[in-house]
Amino acid sequence: MIIAVDGPAASGKGTIARAIARHYGLPYLDTGLLYRAVGLQVLRTGGDPSDPDAALAACAFTDPLLADEQLRSEAAGAAASVVSAHPAVRAALIERQRAFAGQPGGAVLDGRDIGTVIAPHAAAKLFVKAAPAVRARRRHDEIVARGLEISYDRVLADIRERDKRDMLRDHAPLTQAADADLLDTTFMDIEAAVDRALALVEARIRAAAND
Ligand code: CDP
């Protein structure tokens, strides 16, 4: 059973996807980490994330990078959003994601194009969204909790810029799959969002079993 969770930055998709994986005892992949690793690798080698050749070369990163603390930084997130627009980068990362999704028993993946490109036949798909101001507030709280200083306005501007890049790119843009369930978490705390997500997934699984 594959479960796809897509949505924009700080929508709650990661927390929701992890909770779903725990609930069903499935392995979980945060696909954003792969793009963040490519972005961080480009920055560390002094390259420009908007250069397709530099970004493609960075796809050969080694696994230990996936555990690097710096992957969570805003710089890595911004670089990820730039490298992820290159079709060659998306192609280079596709097999790894499909192999993870295709393991026996299934998996939960979160990202931007899981329900549309990576696992179009997923048993359940969620598209998690929230108003930009609410997502900026959550992301700002996360950053401050890590002991870093940044203004709320700067976080909001970054989120808007990233949304625009992710939604408007030509290849695998962030968009809700036709058969995905929409979950708007603007007015939900995380517990309510997880409960609702699990109910939506359960309904999909029940419907498939009755087919
Ligand atoms: O949680 P947040 O949205 O801040 O970041 P993320 O999920 O780690 O993704 C970082 C960036 O990678 C996004 O802005 C996307 O541009 C890109 N990404 C993508 O293009 N496709 C995916 N499946 C996952 C992430």
Boltz pocket constraint, residues with backbone or C-beta under 6 A from the ligand:
constraints:
  - pocket:
      binder: B
      contacts: [[A, 7], [A, 8], [A, 9], [A, 10], [A, 14], [A, 31], [A, 32], [A, 33], [A, 35], [A, 36], [A, 76], [A, 77], [A, 80], [A, 81], [A, 82], [A, 84], [A, 85], [A, 110], [A, 111], [A, 112], [A, 113], [A, 114], [A, 162], [A, 166], [A, 172]]
      max_distance: 6.0
